[in-house]
Amino acid sequence: MEVISKIISGFSQYVNKDGRMYLLLFDFLLDKTVHLCKQSKLDVQIVAYYNKYLRKGGETEKRKKVIEDLFFGYVFREDTKGLYHRVYILEITNTLD
């Protein structure tokens, strides 16, 4: 979250009115990212999302417990194909002068 916080802070300080930025992020980062944007008086829209399945032996699967502990209350989704999380594309707009 520290990196996202720096990106949002820099964006809100240096971009012109109606300037836009797009962020691609995992769903377990979504709520905190939206909160940071709102604190900085930035408009946030979800442009798109897709489901990303955890690959057997992949890094996300290895860190599943750490992610769930770090982002309290987050639970990976599951369907017949297995565990997954969503990947979001956010459009962040500076609406201030």
Secondary structure, 3 states (H helix, E strand, C coil): CHHHHHHHHHHHHHCCCCCEEEEEEEHHHHHHHHHHHHHCCEEEEEEEEEEEECCCCCHHHHCHHHHHHHCCCCCCEEECCEEEEEEEEEEEEECCC
